[in-house]
Amino acid sequence: MFLRASLMLAAALMMAGCVSTPNDVDAPPILTLDSRGMVEGSTGLRVDFGRARQGTVAAVSRILGESPVEISQNPECGAGPMTFARFEDGLTLNFMNGSFVGWTTSDPFLPVVDGYRPGQPRNQMAGASFQVTTLGTEFSRTDIYGIMNDETDTIELIWAGTTCFFR
């Protein structure tokens, strides 16, 4: 009886070692943000600027496995009235006239093209240019923009496309 139980336990442990999980190191990121919108990691599905709000929110919700925690509006943005879909971990999708026009993120686990991530130190941002504005220290590279946390000298917020920042 002891031998049978030991063999069953050994078999179960060996099989458990063969199972992959969504957190595997070699797994592609679930979503990568870029200057045209975003791309889903495993299929390459693009969600580009210009896509309808309903379809964009539905696609991103499916990819992230969550719905936005807030849908809000600001009628006084410099570019015109905007609607925002904010997700729990820091991704916000920006819409104008029902179309996807931009995104912002403070989520350190959601990669951005060129390897940028919130929390990344300035000394790991090769090729970025920096400028002090009324928002703080901003950076840019290949149509990706962001704000640095001046106390920690790390990325605080990243964006692409149309936003509602007042300078």
Residue pairs with C-beta under 8 A, 6 or more apart in sequence:
20 27
27 41
28 41
28 42
29 41
29 110
29 111
30 40
30 41
30 42
30 63
30 64
30 110
31 38
31 39
31 40
31 41
31 60
31 63
31 64
31 110
32 38
32 39
32 41
32 111
32 112
32 113
33 91
33 103
33 105
33 110
33 111
33 112
33 113
33 158
33 160
34 112
34 113
34 144
34 160
35 113
35 142
35 143
35 144
35 160
35 161
36 46
36 48
36 49
36 160
37 46
37 47
37 48
37 49
37 51
37 100
37 103
37 160
37 161
38 46
38 47
38 60
38 103
39 45
39 46
39 47
40 46
40 47
40 59
40 63
45 59
45 63
47 56
47 59
47 60
47 100
48 100
49 99
49 100
49 101
49 102
49 161
50 99
50 100
50 101
51 59
51 99
51 100
52 98
52 99
52 100
53 83
53 85
53 95
53 98
53 99
53 100
56 85
56 93
56 95
56 100
57 67
57 68
57 85
57 93
60 85
60 87
60 91
60 93
61 67
61 68
64 87
64 91
66 87
66 88
68 85
68 86
68 87
68 93
69 86
69 87
69 88
70 84
70 85
70 86
71 83
71 84
71 85
71 86
72 83
72 84
72 86
73 81
73 82
73 83
73 84
74 81
74 82
74 84
74 164
75 81
77 164
78 164
78 166
79 96
79 101
79 162
79 164
80 96
80 97
81 96
82 94
82 95
82 96
82 101
82 162
82 164
83 94
83 95
83 96
84 92
84 93
84 94
84 95
84 164
85 92
85 93
85 95
86 92
87 93
89 107
89 109
89 110
90 105
90 106
90 107
90 110
90 118
91 103
91 104
91 105
91 107
91 110
92 103
92 104
92 105
93 100
93 102
93 103
94 100
94 101
94 102
94 103
94 104
94 161
94 162
94 163
94 164
95 101
96 162
100 161
101 161
101 162
102 159
102 160
102 161
102 162
102 163
103 159
103 160
103 161
104 157
104 158
104 159
104 163
105 112
105 118
105 157
105 158
105 159
106 118
106 156
106 157
106 158
107 118
108 117
108 118
108 119
109 117
110 117
111 117
112 144
112 158
113 142
113 144
114 127
114 141
114 142
114 144
116 125
116 141
116 144
116 146
116 155
116 158
117 155
117 158
118 154
118 155
118 156
118 157
118 158
119 154
119 155
120 154
120 155
121 153
121 154
122 130
122 148
122 153
122 154
122 155
123 153
125 139
125 141
125 155
127 141
128 139
128 140
128 141
129 139
129 140
129 141
130 137
130 138
130 139
130 148
131 137
131 138
131 139
131 140
132 138
133 167
134 167
135 147
135 165
135 167
136 147
136 148
136 150
136 156
137 147
137 148
137 150
138 145
138 146
138 147
138 148
139 145
139 146
139 147
139 148
139 155
140 146
143 160
144 158
144 159
144 160
145 158
145 159
145 160
146 155
146 156
146 157
146 158
146 159
147 155
147 156
147 157
148 154
148 155
148 156
149 155
149 156
